[in-house]
Amino acid sequence: MSKRRDRISARQLGALALCSAGVPLFRLCCRVHWLWALLGAVAAALTLSGLTLLLNRRGRAKGNARRWAGCLAPFLFAGAAVTAWAGSFAFPETARNVIAALLLFGLAAWAARIGPAAVGRCAGILLWVTGGLYGVVLLFSVPELHVPWLRPGSGNPTDALRVWAALSVPGAALCLRGVLGEDQRLPHWPWWSAALIAVAASVVTGGILSPALAGEPEAFRTLARGVSVLGVMRRFEALVNGAMLMSAFCLCAMLLAGALEAGKKTFRA
C-alpha cells in the first residue's frame, strides 16, 4: 500500500473523532443535568482545542517526544478493551457477553491493522448514519420537553468532571497526527460539535424523562422507545442500539490505531 493511501485526511480524522464520541455522549453525558454537562463539555472542548492548536504549531513529533508518545500505547490498548466491553451493552441481548465484546474488538483490530485511512473512511460513512439516527431521536423528542425538570439544582458538580473525562477520550484521535496527509492540520470542529451535542442530549433526556429516570444507565434507550415520528414510526431503540454499536466500533478502532502509531514512534525514535 502506498504512503499516500496510508494517510488520513483531516476531514476523515474529524469524522472518526466525532463518531467515536457517540459512546460517551449517549452513555454518560445525556444522563447528566444540562448545567454540569455544559460545564464539562466546554472544558473538554477547550482542553482538546488547546492540545490541537499546540500540535498543529509543533508539527510531527520528533526525538524524545516520540518516545513519550510510545508510552501512551498501553493506555490506548486498555481503553480499546474497555470500549469493546462497553460495546457489548449496545444491545440488551448481548450485554456482558464476552464473545460479543471479543468480536467487536477483533473487527476493530482488523480495521486498525489495515491502517488509519481505512478506519477514517469507515467513520466518514458511519458518521452520517449514526448522526441521522441520534438526530431523529433528539429532534422529534423536543415537542414533549417538560421545562420544569430542567431547573438548576439537581445533579452534582462532580458530574461536570465526569463529562470532561468522558469527552476527552475521543481526543485519542490526536495520536494520529503523524499519519495526516501532507499539508493537513488537526481539526477543531469535532470537539465543539461533541460539546454541543452533549448539552442537547442532556437537555432532551432530562426534560422528557423524570429526573430519576434520566440518571439511569439506559436513559437514552428509554427515551428512544417513546419517540414518535409524525405519529407513525415508533420505538427507535433498536436503531439507537445499532448506532451505539457503530460508535463503539469507531472508538475501539481509533484507540487501537492510535496505539499502533504510538508504538511505531517508539521504535522509530
Residue frames relative to the residue before (quaternion, step in Angstrom):
aa qw qx qy qz dx dy dz
M 1.0000 0.0000 0.0000 0.0000 0.00 0.00 0.00
S 0.4635 -0.7036 0.4648 0.2722 3.58 -0.84 0.94
K 0.6368 -0.5342 0.3937 0.3926 3.52 -1.27 0.44
R 0.6084 0.5612 -0.3590 0.4314 3.58 1.04 -0.74
R 0.6983 0.4630 -0.2777 0.4700 3.60 0.92 -0.86
D 0.5978 0.5561 -0.3598 0.4516 3.58 1.25 -0.34
R 0.6144 0.5822 -0.3342 0.4146 3.57 1.22 -0.45
I 0.2501 -0.7387 0.6070 0.1531 3.54 -1.20 0.64
S 0.4164 -0.7089 0.5066 0.2597 3.58 -0.93 0.82
A 0.6414 -0.5252 0.3936 0.3973 3.55 -1.25 0.40
R 0.6327 0.5295 -0.3305 0.4584 3.59 1.06 -0.74
Q 0.6624 0.4925 -0.3056 0.4745 3.60 0.95 -0.83
L 0.6428 0.5191 -0.3237 0.4610 3.57 1.00 -0.80
G 0.6460 0.5128 -0.3141 0.4702 3.57 1.02 -0.79
A 0.6425 0.5123 -0.3165 0.4738 3.57 1.02 -0.82
L 0.6385 0.5285 -0.3214 0.4580 3.58 1.01 -0.81
A 0.6709 0.4998 -0.2984 0.4593 3.58 0.91 -0.91
L 0.7019 0.4664 -0.2790 0.4604 3.59 0.87 -0.93
C 0.6412 0.5088 -0.3292 0.4708 3.59 0.99 -0.77
S 0.6363 0.5310 -0.3150 0.4626 3.59 1.07 -0.76
A 0.6203 0.5734 -0.3356 0.4170 3.56 1.12 -0.68
G 0.4830 0.6862 -0.4321 0.3303 3.59 1.22 -0.27
V 0.6156 0.5611 -0.3533 0.4259 3.60 1.06 -0.66
P 0.7340 0.3799 -0.2634 0.4976 3.65 0.65 -0.93
L 0.6147 0.5788 -0.3557 0.4007 3.59 1.05 -0.69
F 0.8252 0.2519 -0.0992 0.4958 3.55 0.76 -1.06
R 0.6180 0.4761 -0.3749 0.5008 3.56 1.27 0.34
L 0.8038 0.2219 -0.1054 0.5418 3.60 1.12 -0.62
C 0.7233 0.4876 -0.2851 0.3972 3.58 0.54 -1.18
C 0.6545 0.5239 -0.3285 0.4351 3.60 0.98 -0.76
R 0.6677 0.5088 -0.2968 0.4553 3.61 1.21 -0.40
V 0.6154 0.5494 -0.3283 0.4600 3.58 1.31 -0.17
H 0.5757 -0.5749 0.4416 0.3784 3.59 -1.06 0.69
W 0.6092 -0.6288 0.3448 0.3385 3.55 -0.94 0.96
L 0.6148 0.5617 -0.3627 0.4183 3.62 1.04 -0.67
W 0.7043 0.4329 -0.2606 0.4986 3.57 0.90 -0.95
A 0.5977 0.5483 -0.3581 0.4624 3.57 1.14 -0.59
L 0.6390 0.5290 -0.3196 0.4581 3.56 1.04 -0.82
L 0.6826 0.4880 -0.2928 0.4584 3.58 0.83 -0.98
G 0.6904 0.4802 -0.2826 0.4614 3.59 0.88 -0.93
A 0.6634 0.5127 -0.3068 0.4505 3.56 0.98 -0.85
V 0.6572 0.4931 -0.3113 0.4776 3.60 0.95 -0.84
A 0.6349 0.5251 -0.3314 0.4598 3.59 1.01 -0.79
A 0.6575 0.5011 -0.3092 0.4701 3.60 0.97 -0.83
A 0.6540 0.5120 -0.3138 0.4602 3.58 0.97 -0.88
L 0.6520 0.5046 -0.3143 0.4707 3.59 0.99 -0.80
T 0.6425 0.5294 -0.3200 0.4523 3.58 0.97 -0.86
L 0.7236 0.4384 -0.2512 0.4702 3.57 0.78 -1.03
S 0.6196 0.5279 -0.3454 0.4671 3.59 1.09 -0.62
G 0.6285 0.5315 -0.3249 0.4658 3.56 1.07 -0.75
L 0.6628 0.4882 -0.2989 0.4828 3.58 0.96 -0.86
T 0.6275 0.5425 -0.3269 0.4529 3.56 1.05 -0.80
L 0.6578 0.5074 -0.2995 0.4691 3.56 0.94 -0.92
L 0.6535 0.5198 -0.3102 0.4544 3.57 0.97 -0.88
L 0.6907 0.4736 -0.2826 0.4677 3.58 0.89 -0.92
N 0.6307 0.5257 -0.3412 0.4577 3.59 1.03 -0.68
R 0.6730 0.4890 -0.2967 0.4690 3.58 1.07 -0.67
R 0.7188 0.4573 -0.2510 0.4596 3.56 1.00 -0.84
G 0.3776 -0.7287 0.4925 0.2897 3.58 1.15 -0.52
R 0.7759 -0.3422 0.2451 0.4700 3.56 -1.25 -0.35
A 0.5449 -0.6487 0.4312 0.3104 3.53 -1.03 0.87
K 0.0536 -0.7875 0.6139 0.0113 3.55 -1.10 0.76
G 0.8439 0.2433 -0.1467 0.4552 3.51 -1.33 0.32
N 0.8513 -0.0485 0.0677 0.5180 3.54 -0.90 -1.04
A 0.5827 0.5853 -0.3787 0.4176 3.60 1.10 -0.62
R 0.6344 0.5237 -0.3309 0.4624 3.58 1.07 -0.69
R 0.6338 0.5219 -0.3360 0.4616 3.57 1.02 -0.74
W 0.6459 0.5049 -0.3176 0.4766 3.56 1.00 -0.82
A 0.6207 0.5431 -0.3442 0.4486 3.58 1.04 -0.74
G 0.6322 0.5537 -0.3260 0.4329 3.57 1.06 -0.76
C 0.5949 0.5807 -0.3596 0.4238 3.58 1.16 -0.53
L 0.6034 0.5811 -0.3523 0.4172 3.58 1.21 -0.42
A 0.5053 0.7091 -0.4035 0.2810 3.57 1.16 -0.62
P 0.6892 0.4688 -0.3222 0.4489 3.67 0.73 -0.87
F 0.6555 0.5122 -0.3174 0.4553 3.60 1.01 -0.77
L 0.6458 0.5073 -0.3194 0.4728 3.57 1.02 -0.78
F 0.6374 0.5194 -0.3229 0.4686 3.58 1.01 -0.80
A 0.6508 0.5025 -0.3119 0.4761 3.59 0.96 -0.86
G 0.6374 0.5269 -0.3227 0.4603 3.58 1.02 -0.79
A 0.6307 0.5265 -0.3306 0.4645 3.58 1.06 -0.73
A 0.6435 0.5177 -0.3237 0.4617 3.58 1.00 -0.79
V 0.6494 0.5039 -0.3123 0.4764 3.58 1.00 -0.84
T 0.6402 0.5286 -0.3196 0.4567 3.58 1.02 -0.82
A 0.6355 0.5250 -0.3298 0.4601 3.60 0.98 -0.82
W 0.6418 0.5066 -0.3190 0.4793 3.57 1.03 -0.79
A 0.6504 0.5016 -0.3121 0.4775 3.59 0.98 -0.86
G 0.6223 0.5626 -0.3354 0.4287 3.58 1.09 -0.68
S 0.5830 0.5842 -0.3767 0.4205 3.58 1.16 -0.48
F 0.6451 0.5187 -0.3113 0.4668 3.59 1.25 -0.40
A 0.3943 0.7306 -0.4787 0.2855 3.61 1.26 0.01
F 0.7646 0.1690 -0.1035 0.6132 3.57 1.09 -0.75
P 0.5412 -0.6429 0.4249 0.3367 3.62 -0.86 0.88
E 0.6434 0.5549 -0.3231 0.4167 3.59 1.06 -0.74
T 0.7525 0.3678 -0.2076 0.5053 3.61 1.13 -0.56
A 0.3613 0.7539 -0.4872 0.2526 3.60 1.25 0.05
R 0.8433 0.0861 -0.1218 0.5164 3.58 -0.92 1.03
N 0.4552 0.6634 -0.4626 0.3724 3.58 1.20 0.45
V 0.3848 -0.7565 0.4836 0.2140 3.58 -0.47 1.23
I 0.6337 0.5386 -0.3380 0.4405 3.58 0.99 -0.81
A 0.6415 0.5172 -0.3244 0.4646 3.61 0.97 -0.84
A 0.6542 0.5070 -0.3104 0.4675 3.58 0.99 -0.84
L 0.6636 0.5046 -0.3033 0.4616 3.60 0.97 -0.84
L 0.6299 0.5282 -0.3334 0.4617 3.58 1.03 -0.75
L 0.6545 0.4998 -0.3100 0.4751 3.57 0.96 -0.87
F 0.6511 0.5132 -0.3098 0.4655 3.58 0.95 -0.89
G 0.6705 0.5094 -0.2999 0.4483 3.58 0.92 -0.89
L 0.6507 0.5071 -0.3114 0.4718 3.58 0.99 -0.82
A 0.6588 0.4977 -0.3029 0.4760 3.57 0.98 -0.85
A 0.6395 0.5240 -0.3211 0.4620 3.60 1.02 -0.80
W 0.6289 0.5290 -0.3287 0.4654 3.58 1.03 -0.79
A 0.6639 0.4960 -0.3027 0.4708 3.58 0.93 -0.90
A 0.6657 0.4996 -0.3048 0.4629 3.59 0.94 -0.89
R 0.6319 0.5407 -0.3284 0.4477 3.58 1.08 -0.72
I 0.6104 0.5414 -0.3504 0.4600 3.59 1.07 -0.69
G 0.6223 -0.5513 0.3285 0.4483 3.56 1.08 -0.74
P 0.6523 -0.5376 0.3669 0.3884 3.59 -1.17 0.52
A 0.6128 0.5616 -0.3600 0.4236 3.59 1.04 -0.69
A 0.6447 0.5140 -0.3217 0.4654 3.59 1.02 -0.78
V 0.6431 0.5095 -0.3127 0.4786 3.57 1.02 -0.85
G 0.6518 0.5229 -0.3086 0.4544 3.57 1.00 -0.81
R 0.6445 0.5108 -0.3264 0.4660 3.58 1.02 -0.76
C 0.6142 0.5345 -0.3399 0.4707 3.59 1.06 -0.74
A 0.6834 0.4965 -0.2852 0.4528 3.56 0.88 -0.99
G 0.6051 0.5765 -0.3530 0.4205 3.58 1.07 -0.71
I 0.6857 0.4368 -0.2672 0.5173 3.57 1.17 -0.64
L 0.6963 0.5019 -0.2803 0.4298 3.56 0.84 -1.03
L 0.5707 0.5996 -0.3924 0.4010 3.61 1.10 -0.57
W 0.6655 0.4934 -0.3085 0.4675 3.59 0.97 -0.81
V 0.6537 0.5145 -0.3146 0.4570 3.57 1.03 -0.79
T 0.7096 0.4461 -0.2660 0.4761 3.57 0.77 -1.04
G 0.6327 0.5374 -0.3338 0.4467 3.58 1.01 -0.78
G 0.6540 0.5142 -0.3092 0.4607 3.55 1.02 -0.79
L 0.6786 0.4948 -0.2926 0.4573 3.58 0.94 -0.89
Y 0.6699 0.4677 -0.2973 0.4941 3.58 0.90 -0.89
G 0.6619 0.5427 -0.3058 0.4171 3.56 0.96 -0.91
V 0.6188 0.5473 -0.3420 0.4479 3.58 1.01 -0.78
V 0.6673 0.5006 -0.3009 0.4621 3.57 0.92 -0.93
L 0.6790 0.4846 -0.2973 0.4644 3.60 0.89 -0.91
L 0.6946 0.5063 -0.2864 0.4234 3.58 0.81 -1.03
F 0.7613 0.3844 -0.2152 0.4758 3.58 0.79 -0.98
S 0.5712 0.5623 -0.3907 0.4527 3.59 1.29 0.12
V 0.5167 0.6976 -0.3944 0.3014 3.57 1.18 -0.60
P 0.6559 0.5320 -0.3529 0.4028 3.69 0.80 -0.80
E 0.7102 0.4463 -0.2613 0.4777 3.60 1.14 -0.51
L 0.3269 0.7746 -0.4837 0.2433 3.59 1.28 0.26
H 0.1967 -0.7618 0.6101 0.0938 3.55 -0.95 0.97
V 0.3305 -0.8189 0.4365 0.1722 3.57 0.07 1.37
P 0.6289 0.5553 -0.3703 0.3988 3.68 0.83 -0.74
W 0.6357 0.5391 -0.3345 0.4398 3.60 1.10 -0.58
L 0.6502 0.5273 -0.3103 0.4505 3.59 1.28 -0.21
R 0.4090 0.7226 -0.4765 0.2890 3.59 1.22 0.06
P 0.5313 -0.6243 0.4639 0.3359 3.60 -1.04 0.78
G 0.5293 0.6394 -0.4569 0.3198 3.54 -1.15 0.55
S 0.6980 0.4168 -0.2781 0.5116 3.57 1.13 -0.51
G 0.6842 0.4733 -0.3536 0.4276 3.53 -1.27 0.27
N 0.3924 -0.6985 0.5562 0.2206 3.51 -1.39 -0.07
P 0.5626 -0.6191 0.4143 0.3585 3.63 -0.94 0.77
T 0.5990 0.5667 -0.3717 0.4266 3.61 1.13 -0.54
D 0.5162 0.6320 -0.4211 0.3961 3.60 1.24 -0.29
A 0.5989 0.5591 -0.3559 0.4495 3.59 1.10 -0.65
L 0.6436 0.5136 -0.3166 0.4708 3.58 1.04 -0.77
R 0.6349 0.5269 -0.3213 0.4649 3.57 1.05 -0.78
V 0.6497 0.5040 -0.3142 0.4745 3.58 0.98 -0.83
W 0.6317 0.5324 -0.3269 0.4589 3.58 0.97 -0.85
A 0.6760 0.4858 -0.2950 0.4690 3.59 0.89 -0.92
A 0.6731 0.5104 -0.3030 0.4412 3.59 0.90 -0.92
L 0.7275 0.4240 -0.2468 0.4796 3.58 0.90 -0.90
S 0.5646 0.5732 -0.3935 0.4448 3.59 1.27 -0.05
V 0.5340 0.6579 -0.3986 0.3510 3.60 1.19 -0.49
P 0.6637 0.4846 -0.3366 0.4597 3.67 0.85 -0.76
G 0.4933 0.6574 -0.4205 0.3842 3.58 1.26 -0.16
A 0.4453 0.6760 -0.4550 0.3711 3.59 1.29 -0.07
A 0.5058 0.6466 -0.4176 0.3895 3.59 1.26 -0.32
L 0.5777 0.5997 -0.3696 0.4122 3.59 1.17 -0.53
C 0.5803 0.5878 -0.3719 0.4236 3.59 1.21 -0.45
L 0.6561 0.5000 -0.3064 0.4751 3.59 1.26 -0.30
R 0.2747 0.7902 -0.5012 0.2214 3.57 1.25 0.34
G 0.6823 0.5315 -0.2909 0.4091 3.59 0.95 -0.84
V 0.7276 0.3940 -0.2465 0.5046 3.60 1.19 -0.35
L 0.3546 0.7115 -0.5179 0.3159 3.58 1.18 0.46
G 0.5836 -0.5889 0.4286 0.3590 3.54 -1.14 0.60
E 0.6766 -0.4859 0.3602 0.4200 3.54 -1.27 0.35
D 0.8461 0.1183 -0.1312 0.5030 3.55 -1.04 0.92
Q 0.4966 0.6241 -0.4435 0.4089 3.60 1.22 0.48
R 0.1862 -0.7829 0.5870 0.0885 3.56 -1.07 0.76
L 0.5931 -0.5720 0.4285 0.3707 3.55 -1.15 0.62
P 0.3755 -0.7508 0.4953 0.2236 3.62 -0.82 0.89
H 0.3758 -0.7126 0.5488 0.2234 3.55 -1.23 0.56
W 0.5809 0.6657 -0.3629 0.2963 3.57 1.08 -0.73
P 0.6094 0.5595 -0.4050 0.3893 3.69 0.93 -0.54
W 0.6520 0.5340 -0.3293 0.4259 3.61 0.98 -0.80
W 0.7111 0.4369 -0.2637 0.4837 3.58 0.93 -0.86
S 0.5951 0.5404 -0.3630 0.4712 3.59 1.13 -0.54
A 0.6540 0.5081 -0.3106 0.4666 3.57 0.97 -0.87
A 0.6342 0.5299 -0.3299 0.4563 3.59 1.02 -0.78
L 0.6564 0.5109 -0.3052 0.4636 3.58 0.96 -0.87
I 0.6683 0.4922 -0.2972 0.4719 3.57 0.94 -0.89
A 0.6089 0.5641 -0.3514 0.4331 3.59 1.04 -0.77
V 0.6778 0.4765 -0.2900 0.4789 3.58 0.90 -0.92
A 0.6502 0.5175 -0.3193 0.4554 3.60 0.95 -0.87
A 0.6655 0.5006 -0.3036 0.4630 3.59 0.94 -0.89
S 0.6503 0.5179 -0.3110 0.4607 3.56 1.04 -0.79
V 0.6522 0.5152 -0.3095 0.4619 3.58 0.97 -0.88
V 0.6960 0.4784 -0.2818 0.4553 3.58 0.82 -0.99
T 0.6822 0.4847 -0.2968 0.4600 3.59 0.85 -0.94
G 0.7134 0.4542 -0.2613 0.4653 3.57 0.86 -0.94
G 0.7024 0.4809 -0.2696 0.4501 3.56 1.11 -0.65
I 0.7049 0.4208 -0.2669 0.5048 3.59 1.22 -0.22
L 0.7117 0.3495 -0.2347 0.5623 3.56 0.96 -0.81
S 0.5753 -0.5501 0.4487 0.4063 3.59 -1.16 0.29
P 0.6619 -0.5074 0.3506 0.4260 3.63 -1.13 0.45
A 0.6443 0.5192 -0.3254 0.4577 3.59 1.05 -0.70
L 0.7008 0.4618 -0.2727 0.4704 3.59 0.87 -0.94
A 0.6156 0.5742 -0.3480 0.4125 3.58 1.07 -0.69
G 0.6942 0.4721 -0.2762 0.4679 3.58 1.16 -0.50
E 0.4782 0.6769 -0.4361 0.3506 3.59 1.28 -0.02
P 0.6369 -0.5669 0.3655 0.3733 3.62 -1.12 0.64
E 0.7705 0.3065 -0.1683 0.5330 3.61 1.04 -0.73
A 0.1513 0.8419 -0.5062 0.1100 3.57 1.10 0.70
F 0.6951 0.4709 -0.3029 0.4509 3.60 0.80 -0.89
R 0.6143 0.5319 -0.3467 0.4686 3.58 1.09 -0.62
T 0.6275 0.5220 -0.3221 0.4797 3.56 1.08 -0.77
L 0.6307 0.5319 -0.3186 0.4667 3.57 1.02 -0.82
A 0.6760 0.5068 -0.2917 0.4485 3.58 0.89 -0.98
R 0.6052 0.5853 -0.3508 0.4101 3.57 1.10 -0.65
G 0.7571 0.3949 -0.2090 0.4767 3.59 1.08 -0.66
V 0.4748 0.6860 -0.4393 0.3331 3.59 1.27 0.01
S 0.0899 -0.7766 0.6224 0.0375 3.54 -1.06 0.83
V 0.1981 -0.7743 0.5926 0.1000 3.58 -0.83 1.01
L 0.8368 -0.1359 0.0261 0.5298 3.56 -0.45 1.29
G 0.6304 -0.5839 0.3150 0.4031 3.54 1.15 0.65
V 0.6327 0.5433 -0.3218 0.4482 3.58 1.29 0.14
M 0.7846 0.2792 -0.1372 0.5363 3.57 0.68 -1.12
R 0.0092 0.7998 -0.5981 0.0512 3.56 -0.87 1.01
R 0.8065 0.3165 -0.2174 0.4496 3.52 -1.44 0.09
F 0.0818 0.8278 -0.5395 0.1305 3.51 0.40 1.34
E 0.3944 0.7616 -0.4662 0.2169 3.61 1.21 0.00
A 0.6154 0.5486 -0.3560 0.4401 3.60 1.07 -0.66
L 0.6585 0.4937 -0.3028 0.4807 3.59 1.03 -0.79
V 0.6323 0.5145 -0.3251 0.4794 3.58 1.05 -0.75
N 0.6100 0.5451 -0.3493 0.4569 3.59 1.04 -0.73
G 0.6563 0.5067 -0.3035 0.4695 3.57 0.99 -0.85
A 0.6401 0.5190 -0.3203 0.4672 3.57 1.01 -0.81
M 0.6421 0.5243 -0.3231 0.4565 3.58 1.02 -0.79
L 0.6404 0.5188 -0.3215 0.4662 3.58 1.04 -0.78
M 0.6358 0.5188 -0.3238 0.4709 3.60 1.01 -0.79
S 0.6536 0.5087 -0.3106 0.4665 3.59 0.97 -0.86
A 0.6485 0.5133 -0.3160 0.4649 3.58 1.00 -0.83
F 0.6193 0.5328 -0.3414 0.4648 3.59 1.03 -0.74
C 0.6718 0.5006 -0.3017 0.4551 3.60 0.86 -0.96
L 0.6689 0.4942 -0.3074 0.4624 3.58 0.91 -0.89
C 0.6587 0.5059 -0.3089 0.4635 3.58 0.93 -0.90
A 0.6732 0.4919 -0.2942 0.4672 3.59 0.91 -0.92
M 0.6467 0.5202 -0.3203 0.4567 3.59 1.00 -0.80
L 0.6587 0.5019 -0.3102 0.4670 3.58 0.95 -0.85
L 0.6682 0.4859 -0.3034 0.4749 3.59 0.97 -0.80
A 0.6301 0.5150 -0.3316 0.4772 3.60 1.03 -0.74
G 0.6446 0.5108 -0.3124 0.4753 3.56 1.05 -0.79
A 0.6353 0.5265 -0.3250 0.4622 3.58 1.02 -0.78
L 0.6501 0.5139 -0.3140 0.4633 3.58 0.99 -0.83
E 0.6756 0.4900 -0.2926 0.4667 3.56 0.92 -0.92
A 0.6426 0.5141 -0.3197 0.4697 3.58 1.01 -0.82
G 0.6494 0.5159 -0.3147 0.4616 3.58 1.00 -0.80
K 0.6373 0.5332 -0.3253 0.4513 3.58 0.99 -0.82
K 0.6328 0.5485 -0.3323 0.4340 3.57 1.00 -0.80
T 0.6117 0.5597 -0.3517 0.4344 3.57 1.08 -0.70
F 0.7282 0.4337 -0.2454 0.4706 3.57 0.90 -0.88
R 0.6428 0.5184 -0.3281 0.4587 3.55 1.19 -0.46
A 0.5970 0.6125 -0.3598 0.3729 3.54 1.16 -0.70
